[in-house]
Amino acid sequence: MNSYKIKNKFYVLAILDDRIGNRNQLFAVLDELGLTYKTLDIKYNWLANLPNFILQLFGGYSHVKNFDIKKINAKPSLILSCGRRTFPLASKLKYIFSDTTYFIHLMYPKLSFNLKRCNLIFTPFHDNVGASDRVIKTLGSPAPLDKIKIKKKPYKTKPIISILIGGNHGRYKLKSNTMNYMISKILNKIKQGTILISTSRRTPDNIIKLINKWGKKNKVFKIIFHPKNNSEVNPLKEMIAYADEFVVTGDSVSMVSQLCQYKKPVRIFFNKKFCATKHIKFCTKLIDEGYAYPFESLLEKCDNIKTLNTTKEISKNILSIIKQ
């Protein structure tokens, strides 16, 4: 293991998998840290469905396709990973590269061994995990801060409302009657205005068809984008920049966290039909603490909007560890 050429320059090895949410969290933190980094992009086989402790018993990377440690040609100063399935590999690499390499993980990896190899684990407060010196609970999750300069908005009819739609997760399903209720309530309130809407990769096909149907009947819909079925560049940055306020479904911690970084009203639509208990707990806390507002408050004036700085908080904690 000592055959690796160790460079003096500090660099981060970020382990990326195929989950968009995990990738977004990692890149958000990397951007905020401002450190030199390299990425290790991994793909999974069927073994990735097994619990982490089993994967770790078999070495930590049996669930990764074609993993070759020789591709890591310099010892990392910091290993950064996110999500359950990256943890066994990240933990193994920490063991290989010795105690002089820091190890930070995002999202608590349930059913895992060797958690003490992590210098820090960051996980959302609504996860059923106790905080400790090693486990830091955050209000939201790290999210990219997309900013673009706009000289003039292309849509003259106000208000401009950007809507982000999530989808199914586990036993919780986003159904047509829920979406019909949400869109009809928005249309009844704005009377006239501009609607920009984007679904997610978790949005079921019947909801996508339903949104398209609404779009054909109502001229207020100016952008309807489905990343699941569209290979074009996602207009999310423009949607964020153009919006006077946001409406977002509460089933995605990452989407809600991202929008709450901007000093614009965030109206969260959530209920027990399509949101898990932990999501409801998260949304409720954001509203109670003034980072977001109930869906029913759409278009109401909001004073002293608070912005969520989870990415900055995580980065500050990481920098405090590596600078010791």
Wavefront OBJ file of the C-alpha trace (Angstrom):
o trace
v 0.000 0.000 0.000
v 2.987 2.334 0.419
v 3.717 2.221 -3.317
v 1.393 5.176 -3.995
v 3.118 8.411 -4.866
v 2.008 10.919 -2.253
v 1.867 14.522 -3.411
v 2.394 17.358 -0.955
v -0.543 19.305 -2.350
v -3.812 18.811 -0.450
v -6.542 17.304 -2.595
v -10.010 15.852 -2.049
v -11.128 12.535 -3.533
v -14.904 12.736 -4.052
v -16.707 9.434 -4.628
v -19.622 9.901 -7.026
v -22.343 7.382 -7.805
v -25.339 7.468 -10.152
v -27.745 9.212 -7.766
v -28.297 12.810 -8.874
v -29.091 13.967 -5.339
v -25.828 12.555 -3.976
v -23.818 14.129 -6.784
v -25.438 17.529 -6.254
v -24.662 17.442 -2.543
v -21.026 16.552 -3.135
v -20.449 19.185 -5.808
v -22.145 21.818 -3.650
v -19.724 21.107 -0.801
v -16.725 20.890 -3.145
v -17.576 24.269 -4.674
v -17.921 25.833 -1.237
v -14.663 24.306 0.058
v -12.692 25.660 -2.890
v -10.068 22.903 -2.571
v -8.411 20.929 -5.357
v -10.381 17.750 -5.960
v -10.573 14.661 -8.117
v -13.636 12.493 -8.649
v -14.003 8.744 -8.574
v -17.155 7.910 -10.571
v -18.483 4.465 -9.665
v -21.207 2.174 -10.990
v -23.001 -0.524 -9.025
v -23.903 -4.150 -9.628
v -26.782 -6.060 -8.043
v -24.877 -6.508 -4.770
v -25.469 -2.814 -4.019
v -28.947 -3.780 -2.801
v -27.435 -5.669 0.149
v -27.036 -3.996 3.560
v -23.750 -2.173 4.094
v -22.464 -4.476 6.833
v -22.615 -7.418 4.421
v -20.795 -5.441 1.720
v -18.142 -4.513 4.259
v -17.687 -8.131 5.296
v -16.804 -8.885 1.671
v -14.197 -6.158 1.370
v -16.226 -2.974 0.874
v -16.242 -2.758 -2.909
v -17.775 -6.014 -4.169
v -20.865 -3.982 -5.143
v -18.839 -1.659 -7.399
v -18.316 -2.560 -11.053
v -14.704 -2.809 -12.266
v -13.179 -0.964 -9.321
v -9.426 -0.577 -9.710
v -7.565 1.106 -6.884
v -4.595 1.726 -9.179
v -6.633 4.489 -10.820
v -6.095 6.499 -7.639
v -2.516 7.479 -8.452
v -1.962 9.798 -5.501
v -2.947 9.485 -1.870
v -5.965 11.724 -1.141
v -5.790 14.192 1.716
v -9.552 13.953 2.231
v -12.100 11.350 1.132
v -15.585 12.816 0.656
v -18.595 10.560 0.042
v -22.385 10.739 0.152
v -25.177 8.175 0.507
v -25.402 4.668 1.894
v -23.843 2.738 -0.961
v -20.674 4.812 -1.295
v -19.798 4.379 2.375
v -18.334 0.831 2.253
v -15.889 1.816 -0.508
v -15.008 5.149 1.120
v -14.429 3.392 4.450
v -12.177 0.837 2.768
v -10.142 3.567 1.090
v -9.778 5.364 4.413
v -8.348 2.134 5.878
v -5.955 1.710 2.952
v -4.656 5.262 2.965
v -4.040 5.338 6.735
v -4.846 7.786 9.510
v -3.327 10.775 7.740
v -6.263 10.903 5.296
v -9.427 12.637 6.513
v -12.792 11.000 5.848
v -16.048 12.987 5.688
v -19.405 11.429 4.807
v -22.753 13.043 3.954
v -25.990 11.273 5.013
v -25.853 8.713 7.803
v -24.996 5.240 6.379
v -27.352 2.936 8.233
v -26.330 -0.659 9.008
v -22.627 0.106 8.518
v -19.473 -0.947 10.351
v -16.442 1.250 11.108
v -18.268 4.550 11.516
v -15.362 5.682 13.688
v -13.208 5.871 10.579
v -15.148 9.040 9.711
v -13.889 12.316 11.084
v -17.387 13.718 10.580
v -20.771 12.498 9.340
v -23.355 15.105 8.336
v -26.997 14.062 8.239
v -30.349 15.940 8.140
v -31.908 16.510 11.562
v -35.115 14.658 10.630
v -33.240 11.349 10.210
v -33.677 9.109 13.225
v -30.034 9.334 14.262
v -28.543 10.772 17.423
v -26.059 13.632 17.215
v -22.554 13.240 18.686
v -19.043 14.660 18.366
v -18.742 12.687 15.138
v -22.319 13.001 13.819
v -23.507 16.532 13.039
v -27.170 17.083 12.264
v -28.124 19.804 9.788
v -31.465 21.454 9.073
v -31.286 20.829 5.323
v -28.930 19.091 2.930
v -26.111 20.672 0.904
v -27.365 22.054 -2.396
v -25.885 23.948 -5.346
v -26.280 27.717 -5.302
v -27.101 28.512 -8.933
v -26.837 32.160 -9.869
v -27.026 33.755 -13.291
v -26.961 37.399 -14.231
v -30.104 38.597 -15.950
v -30.328 42.031 -17.516
v -33.993 41.687 -18.350
v -36.523 38.971 -17.554
v -38.101 37.468 -20.683
v -41.530 37.224 -19.070
v -43.466 40.457 -18.580
v -46.585 39.046 -16.909
v -46.199 38.833 -13.146
v -46.112 37.093 -10.781
v -43.531 34.631 -12.095
v -43.849 31.391 -10.151
v -41.352 28.555 -10.545
v -42.702 25.156 -9.510
v -40.524 22.120 -8.728
v -42.239 18.737 -8.594
v -40.812 15.638 -6.924
v -42.290 12.172 -7.246
v -42.581 8.684 -5.833
v -40.327 7.434 -3.049
v -40.766 4.086 -1.363
v -44.410 3.437 -0.544
v -45.308 7.111 -0.980
v -46.800 7.925 -4.383
v -47.534 11.267 -6.009
v -51.011 10.794 -7.476
v -53.066 12.619 -10.084
v -55.673 13.984 -7.662
v -52.897 15.512 -5.532
v -51.320 17.200 -8.551
v -54.675 18.414 -9.871
v -55.425 19.981 -6.500
v -52.053 21.731 -6.342
v -52.123 23.175 -9.863
v -55.772 24.244 -9.705
v -55.126 26.097 -6.429
v -52.199 27.939 -7.993
v -54.182 28.909 -11.096
v -57.109 30.114 -9.003
v -54.800 32.382 -7.018
v -52.650 33.973 -9.684
v -55.478 34.820 -12.145
v -52.787 36.021 -14.517
v -49.052 35.535 -14.377
v -46.270 33.240 -15.569
v -45.661 29.652 -14.496
v -42.359 27.821 -15.001
v -42.469 24.168 -13.986
v -39.953 21.336 -13.780
v -40.496 17.760 -12.692
v -37.776 15.400 -11.419
v -36.475 11.987 -12.414
v -38.740 10.483 -9.724
v -41.903 12.000 -11.205
v -44.196 9.217 -12.517
v -45.246 9.243 -16.169
v -48.937 9.820 -15.394
v -48.061 13.032 -13.527
v -45.881 14.190 -16.413
v -48.782 13.649 -18.833
v -51.142 15.457 -16.488
v -48.838 18.493 -16.238
v -48.507 18.595 -20.030
v -52.289 18.555 -20.284
v -52.568 21.513 -17.904
v -49.923 23.315 -19.946
v -51.837 22.943 -23.194
v -54.992 24.378 -21.638
v -53.363 27.362 -19.881
v -51.182 29.971 -21.572
v -49.601 30.997 -18.264
v -47.324 27.949 -18.501
v -44.165 29.198 -20.273
v -41.681 26.454 -19.330
v -42.560 22.804 -18.778
v -39.440 20.674 -18.435
v -39.161 16.957 -17.687
v -35.533 15.830 -17.066
v -36.727 12.243 -17.176
v -37.718 12.549 -20.857
v -35.581 15.449 -22.055
v -31.894 15.428 -23.004
v -31.694 19.221 -23.324
v -30.027 21.408 -20.701
v -32.194 21.727 -17.606
v -33.465 25.344 -17.336
v -33.448 25.226 -13.524
v -30.934 28.077 -13.189
v -33.135 30.337 -15.304
v -36.240 29.261 -13.406
v -34.579 30.212 -10.123
v -33.376 33.548 -11.456
v -36.670 34.560 -13.112
v -38.979 33.565 -10.255
v -40.677 35.991 -7.916
v -41.387 33.031 -5.661
v -41.197 29.238 -5.615
v -43.607 26.377 -5.075
v -41.980 23.018 -4.282
v -43.293 19.627 -3.210
v -42.032 18.585 0.207
v -40.958 15.050 -0.719
v -37.422 16.132 -1.677
v -35.116 17.506 1.007
v -32.542 18.461 -1.634
v -34.984 20.481 -3.782
v -36.421 22.320 -0.780
v -32.953 22.970 0.643
v -31.731 24.400 -2.644
v -34.615 26.856 -3.021
v -34.352 28.021 0.583
v -30.885 29.405 -0.163
v -32.364 32.273 -2.169
v -33.995 35.334 -0.666
v -37.323 34.561 -2.313
v -40.514 33.096 -0.810
v -40.578 29.280 -0.848
v -44.071 27.777 -0.555
v -43.931 24.079 0.348
v -46.740 21.757 -0.703
v -46.766 18.585 1.423
v -49.111 16.115 3.097
v -49.194 12.567 4.450
v -50.382 11.128 1.148
v -47.074 11.516 -0.670
v -44.598 12.626 2.009
v -42.928 10.433 4.613
v -43.048 11.440 8.283
v -39.436 12.653 8.150
v -40.235 14.909 5.176
v -43.227 16.408 6.976
v -41.046 17.009 10.037
v -38.439 18.748 7.864
v -40.939 20.961 6.036
v -42.714 21.914 9.250
v -39.462 22.960 10.923
v -38.440 25.097 7.935
v -41.795 26.881 8.077
v -41.716 27.280 11.867
v -38.226 28.820 11.698
v -39.077 31.198 8.852
v -37.061 29.651 6.018
v -40.185 28.698 4.052
v -43.966 29.206 4.020
v -47.067 27.007 3.733
v -48.393 26.392 0.224
v -51.636 28.121 1.197
v -49.756 31.418 1.682
v -48.996 31.714 -2.045
v -48.612 35.373 -3.155
v -48.830 36.703 0.390
v -46.207 39.302 1.247
v -43.173 37.933 3.097
v -40.919 40.114 5.232
v -37.448 39.210 6.522
v -36.988 36.030 4.496
v -34.332 33.802 6.072
v -31.891 31.913 3.855
v -30.678 28.383 4.543
v -26.877 28.047 4.643
v -26.405 24.303 5.135
v -23.632 24.006 2.544
v -21.633 26.812 4.166
v -22.088 25.310 7.637
v -20.877 21.890 6.498
v -17.890 23.378 4.681
v -16.868 25.439 7.718
v -16.935 22.309 9.890
v -14.826 20.393 7.375
v -12.252 23.190 7.096
v -12.011 23.433 10.889
v -11.096 19.728 11.020
v -8.468 19.689 8.255
v -6.789 22.894 9.466
v -6.112 21.529 12.945
l 1 2 3 4 5 6 7 8 9 10 11 12 13 14 15 16 17 18 19 20 21 22 23 24 25 26 27 28 29 30 31 32 33 34 35 36 37 38 39 40 41 42 43 44 45 46 47 48 49 50 51 52 53 54 55 56 57 58 59 60 61 62 63 64 65 66 67 68 69 70 71 72 73 74 75 76 77 78 79 80 81 82 83 84 85 86 87 88 89 90 91 92 93 94 95 96 97 98 99 100 101 102 103 104 105 106 107 108 109 110 111 112 113 114 115 116 117 118 119 120 121 122 123 124 125 126 127 128 129 130 131 132 133 134 135 136 137 138 139 140 141 142 143 144 145 146 147 148 149 150 151 152 153 154 155 156 157 158 159 160 161 162 163 164 165 166 167 168 169 170 171 172 173 174 175 176 177 178 179 180 181 182 183 184 185 186 187 188 189 190 191 192 193 194 195 196 197 198 199 200 201 202 203 204 205 206 207 208 209 210 211 212 213 214 215 216 217 218 219 220 221 222 223 224 225 226 227 228 229 230 231 232 233 234 235 236 237 238 239 240 241 242 243 244 245 246 247 248 249 250 251 252 253 254 255 256 257 258 259 260 261 262 263 264 265 266 267 268 269 270 271 272 273 274 275 276 277 278 279 280 281 282 283 284 285 286 287 288 289 290 291 292 293 294 295 296 297 298 299 300 301 302 303 304 305 306 307 308 309 310 311 312 313 314 315 316 317 318 319 320 321 322 323 324
